Amino acid sequence: MKYDPEFLENYWMPFTSNRDFKSDPRIVVRSEGVYMYNDAQERILDGSSGLFCCAAGHSRPEIAQAVYDQLKESAYVPPFQMAQPLSFELARRIAKLTPDGLDYIFFGNSGSEAVDTAMKIAYAYHYARGEGQRQRFVSRERAYHGVNMAGVSLSGMIKNRQAFGPGIPGVVHMRHTWLPENRFVKGQPETGVELAEDLERAAMNYGPDTIAACIVEPIAGSTGCLVPPKGYLERLREICDAHGILLIFDEVICGFGRMGTPFAAQAFGVTPDIMTMAKALTNAAQPMGAVAVSERVHSALMEAAPDGAIEFFHGYTYSAHPGACAAGIATMDIFDKEDLVGRAAELSTYFLDQIFALSDISLITDIRGYGLLAGIDLEPMGGPGVRGLDFQKRLFRNGLHLKMTGDCALVAPPLISERHHIDRICEVFRKTLGEY
């Protein structure tokens, strides 16, 4: 189908080269399982689970039916000073998956809102304990923590920050964990644990009693799958404990089975004080984000407030929206029934072996991966991201969708994928690079 330029004009697309896209649109009209279909009904294998969010595959009828039934019953309940039952049930189901002790769940509507919420919880926790001077946050270079101003301030990807002012004051950035000597390392690199000492240096430079929290993605996702060196996350935990700093894991991409465990915290054996999540929480059928907090953090806020008073002055009009809760519960049912976490763990070795087998291609400069997530760096062509955009368009024409960040391809197949889907991803990847 040929789309009239006037039809495309009014929608300002996010994270998109709008002028380029509208001159050569790539339109998806339906999705099912591991496939999307364009306006010519050509099949596109989804190698990135949408944007890491369709873990159970696209357009699951069970989720659609649950949302439909709930919207007929009650499409909206104000979440302030009242509630609907599904919010409590979904929180209970999530708490079964989170690491031991992270049992209290606060709902928002996206990963970006989850990060904002996590920051405010950290501020409020220290304020409640009489340490309101703790207002600094330590993040990382190449970090991605969403697109609200809090997340932009924490982020360490230049184009996500450059045009948007100074951001929230008091954010310090550690170095990222990618090292040249760790190119083409499968899983966790052996070297680089010393990079965690950047947190100790920040504490000594600014005063440990001024730092509220350290926030990291266990695996930096959007920037290109930066897997933490062995011992790195453990060392961050030790430094936080030594100085009374909260540790926040942003698991918006890593969570819900992607690492072969419910969350990356369990994969790496490190439990944070606060954890953000979104994306696969509802299998992308409805917008939703959430924050899990520890008993220690939750109790501090509860006990600091007088009886009958609001303990945490924060929330959203659509927090725990009934339709989103219905989608989340139906998604959790699918995870249980189909053992998606176990399937991801079983498929991971084959997935990584096939992805790393692409390393003989000369245009590939690095491959990194863990679980069912991999990043493949391509040799630049002209300016940064030029090849990445061109490659993504070529992949789409050849029947494959992959998320590109600059010149890095991010591979994150749905957890329902089978070996032949992985084979096809690699086949199209190799074929498409051969066009250069």
N, C-alpha and C positions, 0 to 999 in steps of 0.2 A: 504494500500500500504506500502511495506517495502522500506525505503530509504537507499540506500547504504551509509555507513559512508563517503566514498570519496566525494559523492555528497554534503554532509553537511559541509565539512571540511573548505572551504575557507571563509565562511561568519562568521565574528566575531560579535556575537549578542550583542545588548546593554542591560544593566541591566539584564543580564541573566547568570545563572551558565552554561556556554557553554558546559563543559565536561559532566555534568549531562544531559543537554537537548539532546545532540547529541547521548547519549546512550539510551535515551527514548524520542524521538521527539514528540511534540504535534503540528501538522501541520493543519492549517486552509486553505481550498482551495476556499471557497466562503462564502459570507455573504448576508443576506437579512433580513430587518426588525429588529427584536430583536434577531435574531439567527445567529450563525456562523455554518459552517459545516466542519467537519474534512475530512481527506483524505479517510476515510471509509464512507463518506456521513452521518455520525451520527450528529444529531442536538445538538448544544451547545447554551443554553440560555445565552445571554450576560448580565450579571448583573452589569457590570461596564462601559457600553457604550464604549467599546473598552478600551481606556485610558481616560475616561470622555469626549470623543470627538464626538461620534456618537449620538448626542442628538436626532436627527430626525430619528434614525434607520439607518441600514447599507444599502449601495448601492442604494440610492434613484435615480431612473431613471431620475427624473427632473434635478438633479444636474449633473449627467453624461452627459445628453444631452446638457446642457448649456456649460459645459466645452468643449465638442466635437465641438460644433458649434463655440465657440470662438477660439479654436486652429486651426480650418480650416480657420477662418477669419484673425486672427493675433495671432500667438503663442507667440510673444515677442515684447515688445516695451521698449527701454532703459528708465528707470525711472528718469534719471538725465537730467534736462533741456528740457524734453519733457514728454508727458503722453498719455494715452489712456482713452477714456470716462468712462470705467467701474470703474476706480479707484475713480473718483469723485462721481459716483453714489453709490458705496459701502460705501464710507465715509459718505455720506448723510444718508444712511439707518442705519448705526451704530449709528450716532449721534442722531437719533430718539429714540434709546433705552437707551443710556447712561444717567446718572443723569443730571439734568438741569445744564448747564454751561460747561459740558465737551464735547465740540462740535468740537474739532480739532483732526483729526485722522492721525497718522503716521503708515505706514505699514512696517512690517518685515515678517519673514517667520516661526516663531515659538514663543512659549512662552518664551524660553530662550533669543531669540533676542529681544523680547518685553521688558524684564527686563533690558538687556543691554541698550536699547534705553531709557528707563525711567530714568536710572541712569545718562546717558549723558545729557538728557534734564534737570535734576535737577542741575547737575554741571553747564551747560550752562546758565540756568536761573539765578543763583546767580552771575555768572561771569558777565552777561549782566547788572546786577543791581549794580555792583561795590562791590560785596561781595564774591569774588573768594576764600576767606579763608574758606568758608563753603564747606569742602571736606569730612566730616564724614557722614556715614550712620548708622542708627540704625535699626537693624533687630531683629529677635527672635530666640531663641533656637527652635529646631524642625521645623524650617521654610524650605520650599522648593521653590526655585526661579529659577529653571532651571539648566542647566549644563554647560553653558558658564562660563568663569572665573569670571565674575561679579556676576552671580547668585550663583556660588559655594562659593564665598566670603560671600555673604549674607546668604546663607543657614546655617541651624543649625542642620543638620542630619549628624552624624559623618562619616558614610561611604561615603557620598558624598563629604567630604572634606579631609579625612585623608591622602590620598595618593597623593594629588595634590598641595603640596607646601603651602606657606603662603597666597596666594591669594592677593586681592587688599587691601592695607593698609587702616586703618581708619574706619573699620567696627566694631561696638559695638553691642552685642547681649543682648536683654532683655530676661527675663525668658519666657518660654512658658506658656500657659494658662490652661494646664490640672492640676487639683488638685484631690487628692484621694477622698476628700469628695464629689466630683461631679460625682462619678461613677454612671452609669445607669441613668443619668439625660437626659430627652428628651428635646431638644431645648436648650435655653440659660440657663446656670447655674445662680443661684442667688448670688453665692459667687465668688470672684476673681477679682472684679473691681480694687482693689488696685494694681494689677500687672501692670496696666498702668502707675503707678508712676515710674516704671523703666525708662521710657523715661525722666521724669523730673530729675531723679537722674543722668542719663547720661548727660543731658544738664548742670546740675550744676557741674558735675565732669570735663567735657571737655570744657565747655563754650558753651552756646546756640548758639553763633554766629559762631561756627565752624561746626555745623551740617547742612548738606544740606537737608536731608530727613529722614523720618521714613517710612519703607516699611513693610507691613504686608499683609498676606492673611486674608481677613475677616473671613473665616473659613480655618484653616490650613488643607489642603487637603491630600497631598500625605503622610504625617506623620500619618494620621489616623483620620481625621475629628474632629479637636479640635474646638468646637463651642465657640465663645467668651462669657465671662460672661456679664451679663446685665450691661450696662453703660461703658464697657471697650473701645469700639471703639469711643464712644462719648468723653471719657476722653482723648484718644490719640489726637482727633481732637482739643480739647481745649488746650492741651499742645503745639501742633504744632502752633496753631494760636498765642499763647502767645509769642512764641520765634522766629517766622518767619521761621519755619521749614516746608518744604513741606510734605504732607501726600500722600503716594503712596499705592494704593490697588492693589495687584496682584490677578486678577480675572480670571486667566487662567482656573482654575477648577470651581470656583463659578459662573462664568458668563453664560449668555445666557440661563436663565430660570431655572437653577438647584435649585435655592432657592425659586422658585415660583414667582419671580420677574425678570425683565430683567437682573439685576446684584445684587450681594449681598449688594452693597452700598444702593440700594433702600429698600432691605429687612430690613436692620438695621438702616436706616434713617441717614446715615453718608456719606457725599460726600467728596471724596478725591480731591487732586489737579491734580493727575495723576493716570491713571488706565491702567493696562495691561490686554490683552485678547488674546486668541488663541483658540485651540482645537475646540469647537463647532461652531466657527465663520464660518467655511466652512463645518461643519459636517464631518471633517476629509477627505473629498474628495480630497483636495489639501492642501499642507502645507501653513499656513499663521498665522501671529501674528499681533497684532496692539497695539497701545498706544493711549489712549484718554487723552487730556490735557485741562485744563481750559483756559478760555479767558485771565485771568491774566498771566498765564505762557506763553501762546502763544504770547500775545502782547509784553511781555518783550523782547522776542527774536526777534520778527519782528522789533520792534522800535529801538533796539540797533544797527542794521546793516544799513550801508549806502544804499541809493537807488541803486538797481541793483545788490547788493551783495548777496551772499549766506548767509542766516541767521543761518543755522544749518548744520555744516559740518559733516553729518552723513547720512547713507543710505546703501542699499544693492543692488546688481545686480538684485535680484529678488523682490525688493520692489514693491508691487502692481502688481504682475505678472498677465497678462490678464486671464490666466486659473484659478488662485486662486480667482481673483475678480469675475469671472463668477460663480464659486462655491459659493462664499460668498453671492452674490445677490440671487442666486437660493435658498440657505439656508434661507435667510431672507424671501423670498417669502413663503416657507414652514412654517416658524414660524408664519407668518401672517395668512395664509390660514387655518392652522390647530390649531391656538391659542395654541401653545405648552407651552407658559409660563402659560397660564390659566390652561391647562391640568396638568402641574406639580403642580401648587398650589392646584388643586382639589384632586390630588392623594396623596399628601404629608401626610395627616393625616392617611390614611389607610396604606401607606408604613411604616411610623414610628411605628404605632401600631403593625404591623406584625413583624417588625424587633425587637422591644423591647420585643415581646412575646417570643423571643428566650432566654431571660435572665435566664430562669430556667435551662439551660444547664450548668452543673458544669464546663465544660472546658472553658466557656466564663467568662472573668474577668471584662469586661466593654463593654458597648454599648453607643455610642454617635450619635446624628443625628439631622439634620435640613433640611427642604425642601425634596429633593430627593437625599440626601447624608447621608450615615451612616458609622461609623467605628465600627468594632466588634473585640475586643482584645481577643486572645486565650491564654490559659495557655501555657507557653513555654515547649518545649520538648527537653532536652539537651541544646545546645547553642541557642542564639537568632536567630530567623528566621528558625530554623530547622523544627519546626512544620508547620510554614507558607508555606514553599516550598512544603512539603509533602502534606499538606492540599489542596493547589492549584492544584497539580497534581491529587489528588483524585477527587476534584470537577470537573475537566475537564473530567475525565473518567466517571463521573456520570452525565455529561450533563450540567455543569454550569461553566461559566467563571466569576471569581472575581479577581480584582487587589489585590495583597497582598503586604504590606510593613512590612517586618519582620514578626511578628506574628499577624498583624492586617489585617483583611479583610475589603476592602473598597467596599461598595455597592452603586452603582450609576446607576440605570437602565435608559435606554433611555426614553425620555420624552413622547414617543408614547406608553409606556407600559400601560397595563391594569391590573386590580386587580388580574386576574388569573396568570399573569406573576410574580407578587410579591409573590403570594402564592407558586408558583413553586420554586422561589429563596429560600424561607424559608424552603420549604420541602426538597430540595436537601441539603441545608446547615445543617439542623438537621440530616438528614440521614447520611451525610458524617462524621459529628462529632461522630456519633454513631459507626463508624468503629474503633475508638480508644479504 
